[in-house]
Amino acid sequence: MKRLLLTGASGFIGRAVLEQLSPDEWEVFACSSGPPPATLPPCVVGWQSADLLAPHSGQALMAWARASHWLHLAWFTSHGAFWNAGQNVGWTAASLQLLEHFHAAGGRHVVMAGTCAEYDWQHGFCSEELTPLLPRSLYGTAKDSLRRLAAAYCAGHGLSLAWGRVFSPFGPHEGSRRFIPSVIGDMLANRPVRCSHGRQYRDFLHVSDVAAAFRCLLAADATGSFNISSATPCQLRDIVFRLAEITGWRGEPEFGAIPVAADEPPLLIGDNRKLRALGWQPEIELPAGLASTVAWWRERNESTI
């Protein structure tokens, strides 16, 4: 039985991770900024609601959990605002302090969530071993800085660190203003669907497969950086048309209604061979994932009527 601390437990990815952790293998101590769910998953033996940016909160949390493993998913993720929000600096500092307290409490293995925004997006297809790291936002810079500092700390203090660079996750509980949920919401409400030109290719991976990737990095005590990605390019236009088929929406998408930044990459895909070598592989294909996501949003909308 392994003791795991999960920070960011009530978030988009954190919820999916908790659904997959077996109580026969993991004793989970969960932490979130908000209250716990009404019913705790079977693997959870304790839950704390805490502001991890508050002084001394990290030390108290690590002393409470005394975990051997730590999965750090907590961050500032407000849609649109997170790219250059000052909170990125605060989270970098707080995460490093948490790492120090984790070590002091006897922790051994750390898994942290990184981002594809750490890469130089001009390369399009991103490999952990070959693609330069050149973040163009404060968010990407903060994550890359945390990885470098955490790796140095772990190397000097006998801890192992796995860094999971997440590309474009989607699925239940994703923020309603993000691309796929916003299109679904407009279609289900029979509203106009306003989009960018939609010619960009992106790497979409169902949140269940993202969670399985983090579970793999925990179970394997893996070290180094790993892309958490599908490695399959999909054009945004195709996503919109597929969602129209699933929802039965009969309008015409307003492609080009939303401007695109000058440095918007036409292609952003992650090579996932390094993660696959650990035994992980995605199980939910994009069409099935989109259909189940639409069903989740439809049920959620009907329950609020």
C-alpha positions as CSV (number, residue, x, y, z in Angstrom):
1,M,0.0,0.0,0.0
2,K,1.4,3.4,-1.0
3,R,0.5,6.7,0.5
4,L,-0.3,9.4,-2.1
5,L,-0.9,13.1,-1.7
6,L,-2.9,14.5,-4.6
7,T,-3.0,18.3,-4.8
8,G,-5.6,19.7,-7.1
9,A,-7.9,16.8,-6.4
10,S,-11.1,18.5,-7.4
11,G,-9.8,19.9,-10.7
12,F,-10.5,18.6,-14.2
13,I,-7.7,16.1,-14.3
14,G,-7.6,15.4,-10.5
15,R,-11.2,14.1,-10.5
16,A,-10.3,11.7,-13.3
17,V,-7.2,10.5,-11.4
18,L,-9.2,9.7,-8.3
19,E,-11.6,7.6,-10.3
20,Q,-8.8,5.3,-11.4
21,L,-6.8,4.8,-8.2
22,S,-7.4,1.4,-6.6
23,P,-8.0,1.4,-2.8
24,D,-6.1,-1.9,-2.8
25,E,-2.9,-0.1,-4.0
26,W,-3.2,3.5,-2.9
27,E,-4.1,5.4,0.3
28,V,-4.9,8.8,-1.0
29,F,-4.8,12.1,0.9
30,A,-6.5,14.6,-1.3
31,C,-6.2,18.4,-1.2
32,S,-8.2,21.0,-3.1
33,S,-9.0,24.7,-2.7
34,G,-12.7,24.0,-2.4
35,P,-14.8,21.6,-0.3
36,P,-14.6,17.8,-0.9
37,P,-17.3,16.0,-2.9
38,A,-20.3,14.7,-1.1
39,T,-19.1,11.1,-1.7
40,L,-15.4,10.4,-1.5
41,P,-13.9,7.9,-3.9
42,P,-13.0,4.6,-2.3
43,C,-9.2,5.3,-2.5
44,V,-9.4,8.5,-0.4
45,V,-8.7,8.2,3.3
46,G,-8.5,11.9,4.0
47,W,-9.3,15.3,2.4
48,Q,-8.2,18.8,3.2
49,S,-9.4,22.0,1.8
50,A,-6.5,24.5,1.8
51,D,-5.1,27.6,0.1
52,L,-1.6,26.3,-0.9
53,L,-0.5,29.9,-1.6
54,A,-1.0,30.8,2.1
55,P,2.1,30.9,4.4
56,H,2.7,27.6,6.3
57,S,-0.1,25.7,4.5
58,G,2.3,23.5,2.7
59,Q,4.2,22.4,5.8
60,A,1.0,21.5,7.6
61,L,-0.3,19.6,4.5
62,M,2.8,17.5,4.1
63,A,3.0,16.8,7.8
64,W,-0.7,15.7,7.7
65,A,-0.3,13.4,4.7
66,R,3.2,12.0,5.3
67,A,3.0,10.5,1.8
68,S,5.6,8.5,-0.1
69,H,4.2,9.8,-3.4
70,W,2.9,13.2,-4.4
71,L,1.0,14.1,-7.6
72,H,0.9,17.9,-8.0
73,L,-1.9,19.1,-10.3
74,A,-2.9,22.3,-8.5
75,W,-2.3,25.5,-10.4
76,F,-4.1,28.7,-11.5
77,T,-6.2,27.7,-14.5
78,S,-8.8,30.4,-15.1
79,H,-9.6,30.2,-18.8
80,G,-7.8,32.8,-20.9
81,A,-6.4,34.6,-17.9
82,F,-3.9,31.9,-16.9
83,W,-1.5,32.5,-19.8
84,N,0.1,35.7,-18.3
85,A,-1.5,35.9,-14.8
86,G,0.8,36.9,-11.9
87,Q,-0.5,33.8,-10.0
88,N,1.9,31.7,-12.1
89,V,4.8,33.2,-10.1
90,G,3.1,32.5,-6.8
91,W,2.4,28.9,-7.8
92,T,6.0,28.3,-8.9
93,A,7.3,29.5,-5.4
94,A,4.6,27.6,-3.5
95,S,5.3,24.4,-5.4
96,L,9.0,24.5,-4.6
97,Q,8.1,25.1,-0.9
98,L,5.7,22.2,-1.0
99,L,8.5,20.1,-2.5
100,E,10.8,20.9,0.4
101,H,8.2,20.0,2.9
102,F,7.4,16.8,1.1
103,H,11.0,15.8,1.4
104,A,11.1,16.7,5.0
105,A,8.1,14.6,5.7
106,G,9.7,11.5,4.2
107,G,8.4,11.7,0.6
108,R,10.2,9.8,-2.2
109,H,8.6,10.2,-5.6
110,V,7.0,13.3,-7.1
111,V,4.9,13.6,-10.3
112,M,4.1,17.1,-11.5
113,A,1.9,18.4,-14.3
114,G,3.7,20.4,-16.9
115,T,2.4,21.8,-20.2
116,C,3.0,21.7,-23.9
117,A,3.4,25.5,-23.6
118,E,7.0,24.9,-22.4
119,Y,8.0,23.9,-26.0
120,D,9.1,26.1,-28.9
121,W,5.8,25.9,-30.8
122,Q,7.4,26.7,-34.1
123,H,8.5,23.1,-34.2
124,G,5.0,21.7,-34.4
125,F,5.8,18.1,-33.5
126,C,7.2,18.1,-30.0
127,S,9.7,15.5,-28.7
128,E,11.0,15.4,-25.1
129,E,14.5,14.7,-26.4
130,L,14.7,16.8,-29.5
131,T,12.4,19.9,-29.4
132,P,13.8,23.0,-27.8
133,L,12.1,24.5,-24.8
134,L,11.1,28.1,-25.5
135,P,7.9,29.2,-23.7
136,R,6.2,32.3,-25.0
137,S,3.9,32.9,-22.0
138,L,4.3,33.5,-18.3
139,Y,2.4,30.2,-17.7
140,G,4.8,28.2,-19.9
141,T,7.8,30.0,-18.4
142,A,6.6,29.3,-14.8
143,K,6.1,25.7,-15.5
144,D,9.4,25.2,-17.2
145,S,11.2,27.1,-14.4
146,L,9.5,24.9,-11.8
147,R,10.6,21.7,-13.7
148,R,14.2,22.9,-13.8
149,L,14.3,23.9,-10.1
150,A,12.4,20.8,-8.9
151,A,14.7,18.5,-10.9
152,A,17.7,20.1,-9.4
153,Y,16.3,19.9,-5.9
154,C,15.2,16.2,-6.3
155,A,18.6,15.2,-7.7
156,G,20.4,16.8,-4.7
157,H,18.0,15.3,-2.1
158,G,17.4,11.7,-3.3
159,L,13.9,12.1,-4.6
160,S,12.7,11.0,-8.0
161,L,10.7,13.3,-10.3
162,A,8.4,12.7,-13.3
163,W,7.2,15.7,-15.3
164,G,4.1,15.1,-17.4
165,R,3.6,17.7,-20.2
166,V,-0.1,17.8,-20.9
167,F,-1.3,18.8,-24.5
168,S,-5.0,19.2,-25.1
169,P,-7.1,17.3,-22.7
170,F,-10.9,17.1,-23.0
171,G,-13.8,15.3,-21.4
172,P,-16.2,15.6,-18.4
173,H,-15.7,18.5,-16.0
174,E,-13.6,20.6,-18.4
175,G,-14.2,24.3,-18.0
176,S,-17.2,25.4,-20.0
177,R,-15.4,28.3,-21.8
178,R,-12.7,26.1,-23.3
179,F,-12.9,25.1,-27.0
180,I,-14.8,21.7,-27.0
181,P,-17.2,22.5,-24.1
182,S,-18.0,25.9,-25.5
183,V,-18.9,24.5,-29.0
184,I,-21.0,21.8,-27.3
185,G,-22.8,24.3,-25.2
186,D,-23.7,26.5,-28.2
187,M,-24.8,23.5,-30.2
188,L,-27.0,22.1,-27.5
189,A,-28.6,25.5,-26.9
190,N,-29.0,25.9,-30.7
191,R,-26.9,29.1,-30.7
192,P,-24.6,30.3,-33.4
193,V,-21.1,28.7,-33.2
194,R,-18.4,31.3,-33.5
195,C,-14.8,29.9,-34.0
196,S,-11.4,30.9,-35.3
197,H,-10.5,29.8,-38.8
198,G,-10.2,26.3,-37.4
199,R,-7.3,25.2,-39.6
200,Q,-5.0,24.6,-36.7
201,Y,-4.0,21.0,-35.9
202,R,-4.0,20.1,-32.2
203,D,-3.4,17.0,-30.1
204,F,-6.6,16.0,-28.2
205,L,-6.5,13.3,-25.5
206,H,-9.5,12.3,-23.3
207,V,-9.1,13.2,-19.7
208,S,-9.4,9.5,-18.7
209,D,-6.3,8.7,-20.7
210,V,-4.5,11.8,-19.3
211,A,-5.3,10.5,-15.8
212,A,-4.1,7.0,-16.7
213,A,-0.8,8.6,-17.9
214,F,-0.3,10.2,-14.5
215,R,-1.2,7.0,-12.7
216,C,1.4,5.2,-14.8
217,L,4.1,7.8,-13.9
218,L,3.2,7.3,-10.2
219,A,3.2,3.5,-10.3
220,A,6.4,3.2,-12.3
221,D,8.3,5.7,-10.1
222,A,9.3,7.1,-13.5
223,T,11.8,9.9,-13.8
224,G,12.2,12.6,-16.5
225,S,9.8,14.5,-18.8
226,F,7.0,12.8,-20.6
227,N,4.5,14.1,-23.2
228,I,0.9,13.2,-22.2
229,S,-0.5,13.3,-25.7
230,S,-2.3,11.4,-28.4
231,A,0.4,12.0,-31.0
232,T,-2.5,12.3,-33.5
233,P,-3.2,15.6,-35.2
234,C,-6.8,16.7,-35.6
235,Q,-7.9,19.9,-37.2
236,L,-10.2,22.1,-35.1
237,R,-12.7,22.4,-38.0
238,D,-13.1,18.6,-38.0
239,I,-13.9,18.7,-34.3
240,V,-16.6,21.3,-34.9
241,F,-18.2,19.2,-37.7
242,R,-18.0,16.0,-35.7
243,L,-19.7,17.7,-32.7
244,A,-22.4,19.0,-35.1
245,E,-23.1,15.4,-36.1
246,I,-23.2,14.2,-32.5
247,T,-25.5,17.0,-31.2
248,G,-27.7,17.2,-34.3
249,W,-26.9,20.9,-34.6
250,R,-27.8,22.1,-38.2
251,G,-26.3,25.5,-38.3
252,E,-23.3,26.8,-40.2
253,P,-20.1,27.3,-38.0
254,E,-18.9,30.9,-38.2
255,F,-15.3,30.1,-38.9
256,G,-13.1,33.2,-38.7
257,A,-15.4,35.0,-36.3
258,I,-12.8,34.8,-33.5
259,P,-9.3,36.3,-34.4
260,V,-6.2,34.2,-34.1
261,A,-3.0,35.5,-32.5
262,A,-0.1,36.2,-34.9
263,D,2.1,33.5,-33.3
264,E,-0.7,30.9,-33.2
265,P,1.1,27.6,-34.2
266,P,-0.6,25.8,-37.1
267,L,0.5,22.4,-35.7
268,L,1.0,21.4,-32.1
269,I,1.4,17.6,-31.5
270,G,3.3,15.6,-28.9
271,D,5.4,12.5,-29.5
272,N,4.1,10.0,-26.9
273,R,6.5,7.1,-27.5
274,K,8.5,7.7,-24.3
275,L,5.3,7.4,-22.2
276,R,4.2,4.3,-24.2
277,A,7.4,2.6,-23.4
278,L,6.2,2.5,-19.8
279,G,3.2,0.5,-20.8
280,W,0.7,3.3,-21.1
281,Q,-1.5,3.7,-24.2
282,P,-4.6,5.8,-24.9
283,E,-7.8,3.8,-24.8
284,I,-10.5,6.3,-25.8
285,E,-10.5,7.2,-29.5
286,L,-11.5,10.8,-30.4
287,P,-14.9,10.1,-31.9
288,A,-16.0,8.0,-28.9
289,G,-14.5,10.6,-26.5
290,L,-16.4,13.4,-28.1
291,A,-19.7,11.4,-28.1
292,S,-19.4,10.6,-24.4
293,T,-18.4,14.3,-23.6
294,V,-21.5,15.5,-25.4
295,A,-23.6,13.0,-23.5
296,W,-22.1,14.3,-20.2
297,W,-22.9,17.9,-21.0
298,R,-26.4,17.0,-22.3
299,E,-27.2,15.2,-19.0
300,R,-25.7,18.1,-17.0
301,N,-27.8,20.6,-18.9
302,E,-31.0,18.6,-18.5
303,S,-30.4,18.2,-14.8
304,T,-30.4,22.0,-14.3
305,I,-33.7,22.5,-16.1
